[in-house]
Structures are given as structure tokens and as C-alpha cells.
Amino acid sequence: DRRGRGRLSPVAEPGLTATRICSPISRTIRATSKSTVSLEAAAVAAGRLARHLAGAASVWLRNATVWRATWKTSLVGSVGEPLLYVLGLGFGLGTVMPAIAGQPYLHFVAPGLMITSVMYSTTIEATYMTFTKTEHQKVYASMILSPLTFADIILGEILWIMTKGLISGGTILAVVLATGIAPLWPGLLGVPLILLA
């Protein structure tokens, strides 16, 4: 071909080697393979997290089902005692205590009793009840025989302990708001305080 006469092929051009031609293609292939591997790793991690959450939810549901059968007696200790303190310290001792910065003594007692109820409930659930499930009821031994992993069981128990604390503290907060001891706002800020406790 006359038009192509005198032209060199790309490989034959001075300073242009096959390595220089192929290196951009190689970099593109490597980048594509890396992104594919990272997407596959993210998908595997997401699937593993979903399985752990599903397992933890089953542990939480088991504890909630058991608690539904004994919720009345469970609330007597975790809620009844703080309510007695509210009556004794707030309406008993509070009648002889002077107001502090214009606020009655009960306004300072009620938040402390709410957090105390949360700590009492979560401590009992995380210590004594865990020991009972391990030694006497053999609950964890049965769970290990199922497809649940240790991470599923631990996460499910932590979520249930947080739920018990929220129930106990939320009940005290509801009583405090219903009786007018604290106004609705900023009384509702007690909910994040319960979760932090």
C-alpha cells in the first residue's frame, strides 16, 4: 500500500517497545481485579454481619419470650425498690429539705433513682442471670449445639441486657413524668441517659 509506505509499525517505531504498549493495559486489568476482589470481600463481610445479627436476634427473642412469662415478678425488684425510695426520700424527707436553687429535693432524687434502677437491673442480668443460665439451666450449652456462634450469643445477651435496663429505667421515667415530678421536656432526655447507663 503506497499510503502506508515509509511508515513504521508501532512496535518498530524508535523507543516504543511492547512493554510500553502493554503496561497501561496491565495496569487497567490489575485495577479492575482489585476492585472486584474488594467488592467480593465487602459482600462476604456484609453476609457475615447479617448472619451474626440474625443469630443475636434469635438469642434476644428467646430471652424476651422467657421474660414475658415472669415480667410481673421481674419488675417488682427492679422497679418497686426505686419507687419506694421516690416515696420515702421525695415525699418523706423531701418535705423537710429546703428547695435547692428553686427546685424541690425530689427533682434531684428522681434522676438518680432512675439511673440506679437501670444499673441494678443490668447488673443482675449480666451476673446472676448469666451464671444461672450457665450452671443451672444449661442454656448456653444448648445454644452452642445450634448453628449459633459465640459472637451471636454474646451480642444477643448484650442487646437483651440493654433492653432490660431500658425497661427498668423507662418505667421509672414514665412514673416521674406521669406524676408531674418532672416536666415532659426536658424529661424525655432521660431516654438517652438510660441508654448510656
Disulfide bonds with the S-S distance in Angstrom:
none
